Amino acid sequence: MADKAPPQLVRAVLFTALDALSDYLDDVVIVGGWVPQIYGWIEESPEVPVHSYDVDAALDAAVPVRGRGSIAERMKAAGFEARTADANFALAAFGKKKPPVTQFFYRKGKLEVAVEFITPLAGRDENTPRTVQAGLVIPALRFTEILLRHPRTVSLTGETLDGTKKKFTFKIPSLSAFVYSKGLIFVRRESDKMGKDLAYIYETLKRPAWREEVLKGLPDVVAAHPSGWYQTFKRNLQRAFETEGAFGPAMIAREAPSRP
């Protein structure tokens, strides 16, 4: 089993992936645990604790091939190894086999960093991957459209794995979209990832300026999606934090035991 990579390496993998996907930066939204960290970089504020050891990106369900080649081709050309996830060979409805999911990995010795893509779920079958391009089959997950439909474009100077420094302009979710999606999805996750999702919400809302930005933007985000989602969002958070002994505070404490 590969060891967890240090945050500095994952950061270099992030910028290497952005460099490889330069023709697709209008299509890609960087999501997952690095979003609060990226907001911290924008403000040049104290580092936000990192709870993620991989890079996640969201795409629409169909993306045309652009520029110098497909997403899979560009990732491989940048040195990433493409693999398929065995877990997705399970039987789907009516006995049809599901296509394996495509993942990309950077490996250095015992260290390994994954770059994974997700796309919005269409319909009710939450276990059916989508082919967004030839050679790129990715998980379709509920609530991903929140992250795609409410982006913020940012520009940052980053260093790739080969030491090249350059300015990257790319998309991340708005803080309101990020918190809303995490508040909806965490209850569907395994316990370790559930704790990380709650920690991301905590790290975002504990900063006064970010909390204000979330509260200001949340009504527009909520209004753009099914009304029942907001009721689910409130119910999920109420259950997680209804008392001091609820599972939410305990999970956050395990993720960041040194945080106040």
GUBARO-563541 format. One record per residue: residue in three letters; x, z, y of N, C-alpha, C in turn. Coordinates in steps of 0.02 Angstrom, whole numbers, plus 50000, padded with zeros to 5 digits. Each point is the difference from the previous one (the first is absolute). Example, Ala and Ser with C-alpha at 12.3 -4.5 7.8 and 13.67 -1.06 7.14 Angstrom:
BEGIN
ALA506605039049716499555000050059500455000050060SER499824996450053500425000350059499615003750055
//
This chain:
BEGIN
MET500425000049940499585000050060500445000050062ALA499814995950050500394999650062499925006350041ASP500525001750038499985005750045499634998150064LYS499745005150035499674998850064500534998250053ALA499874994950038500474997750050499945004350063PRO500555001150036499985003650063499634996150053PRO499705003350050499614996550051500394994550035GLN500665001050011500404995050035500014993449961LEU500025000449934500014994049958499314996650002VAL499475004049996499334997150001499884996650067ARG500265003050054499934996950066500354993150000ALA500594999549972500354993649997499634995049957VAL499695002349946499594995749959499404997450039LEU499685004350040499444998050042500204994350046PHE500565000750036500214994850047500244993749963THR500285000849941500194994149960499384996149978ALA499485003649980499384996749981499684996550060LEU500015003350058499734996750060500384993750017ASP500665000249992500414994250013499824994349951ALA499925001849937499824995049950499314997050014LEU499555003950028499314997950011499894997650072SER500534997750033499954998250071499464994750013ASP499874995649952499484994950009499305002849990TYR499965006249976499355002949982499835006350040LEU500365001350054499905006350035499335000350037ASP499664994350009499325000150027499495001749945ASP500204999349937499565001449944500075007149973VAL500605002850006500175006349968499895005850047VAL499725005449973499965006450035500365005249958ILE500515003250027500365005249965499565006249997VAL499885002649941499545005749992500365005549961GLY499645005149978500305005249959500365005350041GLY500435003749966500305006050028500504998950055TRP500234993750010500474998850054499674998950068VAL499344999750002499654998850063500145005650051PRO499925006549983500165005150050500734999850021GLN500454998549953500714999550017500124994450051ILE499674994449991500084994450046499745001950070TYR499445003450003499765002350065500505004750033GLY500335004149959500525004350027500594996050028TRP500194994749966500544995750024499814996850067ILE499384997850006499774996850061500105004750060GLU499835006349990500045004950054500695003150007GLU500444998449952500665003249998499925007650001SER499505002349962499855007149995500325002949938PRO499995006749992500295003049939499724996949937GLU500434999549950499814996849937499395003249969VAL499554995749975499425002349962500215000649927PRO499825005449966500195000749930499774994049959VAL500444997549957499854994249958499795002449931HIS499424997949978499755001849933499964994049954SER500274994350023499954993849961500694997449983TYR500074997349939500634997349977499944992549985ASP499484996850028499934992849992499714997150064VAL499884993550000499734996550058499364996649978ASP499475001050039499354997149984499784995350056ALA499684994549982499764995250049499324997449978ALA499574998650049499334997449986499964992750021LEU499624996249961499894992850012499264998449989ASP499764994750032499344997549983500004997149930ALA499414998649974499944997949930500274993149986ALA500104995950052500304993449992500444998650060VAL500624998349988500484998750053500334993249985PRO499974995250046500324993549987500765000750001VAL500334995549963500734999950001500234997650068ARG500485003650028500244998450067500764999050000GLY500234996250048500714999650015500444998249941ARG500475004649984500544998649952499815001349928GLY499375001849986499805001049930499495005549994SER499775001149939499505005149987500295007050009ILE499565004950002500225007050007500465001949942ALA499804998249939500415001749941500684996750005GLU500024993750021500634996450006500455003250053ARG499705001950056500405002950054500275006949980MET499605003949965500235006649977500574999449950LYS499944995349954500534998949951500644997650033ALA499934995550050500584997450035500375005550038ALA499635005350019500305005650037500325005149953GLY499974998849935500335004449952499545004849964PHE499354999450010499535004449966499844997249931GLU499955004449951499824998149932499245000349993ALA499704994749976499274999949989499865002349929ARG499515004649994499795002549935499245000049997THR499745000749940499285000849992499855006849971ALA499445002850021499805006849979499604999649936ASP500265003149947499664999849935499315003150000ALA499905005050045499375003650001499414995350013ASN500114994350029499454995650018499834995049945PHE500265001149939499814995849944499375002749965ALA499715005350027499405002949968499434994950001LEU499545000949953499434995449996499515001350057ALA499774994650031499495000550052499324999249969ALA499494999650043499324998949975499964993549961PHE499574999849951499894994349957500624998149959GLY500465004749992500574998949957500544995650028LYS499964998450065500524995750029500615004150018LYS500594997249986500615003450019500134999250074LYS500275005350030500164999850071500714997650010PRO500124996350054500694997750012500455005950019PRO500634999849981500465005350020500144999850075VAL500105005850029500135000550071500744998750014THR500134996550055500694998450021500275005550044GLN500605002449984500355004950041500714997650012PHE500305002350054500684998050017500435006350006PHE500624999649976500445005849999500694998350026TYR500275004750039500715000050016500325005549959ARG500554998449967500335005049958500745000350016LYS500255006050007500715001250011500215005949956GLY500364998549947500185005349953499385003149969LYS499935006550007499415003549974499435000450051LEU500134997550060499495000350053499574993749999GLU499365001050011499534994349998499475001050053VAL499844994650036499485000250051499524994249986ALA499365001649996499494995049988499704997550066VAL499844993650002499604997150054499374997349967GLU499435002850020499374998249967499494997750051PHE499574995449979499484997250043499325002049974ILE499525000850046499315001449982499544995450041THR499384999349977499524995850035499315003349996PRO499544998350044499335003249997499634998449936LEU499605004849978499584999149941499364996350020ALA499834994849963499374996450010499575001149939GLY499415002850008499575001449943500125007149974ARG499785001249939500005006849973500555001449949ASP500324994849974500505001149948500665002050032GLU500165006549998500585002650035500644999149960ASN499974996749944500604999249959500214992749992THR499744995750042500154992949994500494997950054PRO500624998249983500484997750050499794993250029ARG500294998250055499864993650033500644995850004THR499934993649990500554995450009499974997450072VAL500445002550043499984998150071500424993850014GLN500484998749956500424994050002500254998849929ALA500254994049987500314998849935500595004849991GLY500005003549943500545004749987499915006850031LEU499435001350032499895006550032499305002549984VAL499965004449950499385003149979500045007450018ILE499525002450041500075006750027499355004049991PRO500055006750001499405004149992499514999150057ALA499364999949984499474999950050499725007250004LEU500085003150058499825007050008499475001050053ARG499555004649986499485001850048500305002650065PHE499704998250056500175002350067500634996850030THR500314995349964500604996750027499834996050063GLU499394997550004499814996050059500045004150065ILE499935006649995500075004150060500704999250029LEU500504999949958500694999450022500154993150028LEU499694994949971500124993150022499634998450065ARG499415002750009499584997950056500155003850065HIS500415005049997500155003950061500755001050007PRO500374994550010500725000550003500265001450070ARG500625002250002500385000550062500654996249989THR500194995850047500634996349995500555004050034VAL500555000849964500565004050026500644995949996SER500495001850041500664996949999500525005449995LEU500434999449950500525005049987500644996549979THR500565002950018500644997649975500155003649935GLY500144996149948500145002949935500614996949968GLU500265003349949500594997749964499824998549928THR500164993949977499844998049932500535002649952LEU499894998749936500465002549948500704997350007ASP500064994050029500674997150007500345002050066GLY499675004650038500305002550061499824996050063THR499584994949993499804996150058499505003850042LYS500145000450066499545003450046499634994750041LYS499355000650004499604995350039499345003250018LYS499654996850046499355002550022499454996949958PHE499555004249976499444997749959499355001450036THR499554995250000499335000950027499514999349942PHE499635005349986499575000149940499395004450013LYS499565000449951499365003650008499995006349957ILE499705005250029499835006149964499275001750017PRO499675004349962499315001850019500005004450062SER499454999750038499915005050053499985006949968LEU500175005050039499985006849972499295001949978SER499504997750036499315001549980499844996849932ALA500204993849991499884996649936500395003449944PHE500615002150015500425003249949499675006549976VAL499795004350046499685006349981499344998849966TYR499604995350024499354998649970500084997749928SER500474995549988500104997449932500255005549954LYS500465004250024500265005449958499465005049984GLY499575001550049499465004749988499484997549951LEU499964993549992499544997149952500304999449930ILE500644998449997500304998149935500295005949962PHE500195005550033500395005149965499655002949940VAL499345000450002499635003049944500034995649937ARG500184993750007500044995449944500694999849969ARG500465003950025500704999549981500195005649952GLU500574998949964500275005249958500245005750045SER500085006049971500125005950041500624999550043ASP500554997149975500604999650041499904995450059LYS499664994349991499874995550055499465002750046MET499545003949973499495003250041500335004650051GLY500485003949976500365004650044500374996350055LYS500304994349983500364996050050499524997350052ASP499424997649979499514997350048499785005550049LEU499875005949974499805005650043500575002050048ALA500624999749975500575001550043500074994950056TYR499864993649985500034994950053499485001450054ILE499405001949979499485001750049500225006050042TYR500275005049967500235006150035500554998350050GLU500514996249978500564998450044499784995850060THR499484996049991499744996050055499615004250050LEU499555004249974499555003750044500335006150033LYS500575002349973500325005950030500364998350065ARG500114993650014500314997950063499444998750051PRO499995003650055499444999450047499864992950024ALA500524996250017499904993250025499704995549946TRP500255000849939499734996049945499295002049984ARG499865006550001499325002349986499514997250052GLU500214999950062499584997350053499884992549989GLU500514996549979499944992849987499524998749941VAL500055004249948499554999349943499275001050022LEU499885005350036499325001750021499724994650047LYS500424997250042499784994850046499814993649964GLY500394998249949499894993749966499535000349941LEU499885006049975499615000649938499294997250005PRO499625001050055499324997250002499994992549990ASP500464996350029500014992749992500174998149928VAL500465003649969500184998649931499405001349954VAL499685005750009499425001849960499444994850007ALA499884997850062499454995350013500114993249967ALA500624998349985500154993449972499914999649925HIS499815005649968499965000249927499355003349979PRO499824999649935499365002849978499895007250022SER499395001550022499855006650028500115005649950GLY499884998649936500095005249950500715002349992TRP500484996050021500705001949993500155006150043TYR499705000350059500155005750044499735006549970GLN499434999749968499735005949967500465002249943THR500264995249963500485001549947500645003050028PHE500254997250054500605002550034499915007350019LYS499455001750032499875007050021499945004649940ARG499634997749949499905004149941500665001349964ASN500424995049994500655000949966500425005350035LEU500054999650067500425004650037499695007050001GLN499345000450004499685006649999500145003649934ARG499984996449945500135003049935500735002149993ALA500454996050029500715001449994500215006050043PHE499645001350055500225005150047499455005150017GLU499515000849956499445004450017500195007350005THR500535002249966500245006850005500774999949999GLU500315005650017500735000549998500254999149929GLY499595001749951500214999349931499814993449968ALA499744995350040499814993549973500634996149979PHE499894994649963500574996349972500404996350053GLY499694998250057500354996250051500615003650028PRO499925006050029500595003550026500535001349947ALA499805001549939500485001449947500414993749984MET499674994249998500364993849985500484998250056ILE499795001050062500444998550057500615004649999ALA499895006349984500555004849997500514998149946ARG499764997249945500474997849948500404993950021GLU499694995650039500344994050023500525001650054ALA499855004750043500445001650056500045007650009PRO500325003449953499995007350001500335003150061SER500454996450034500345002950057499654998750066ARG499454996249998499654998350062499555005850021PRO499935001350065499565005350024499264998149989
//
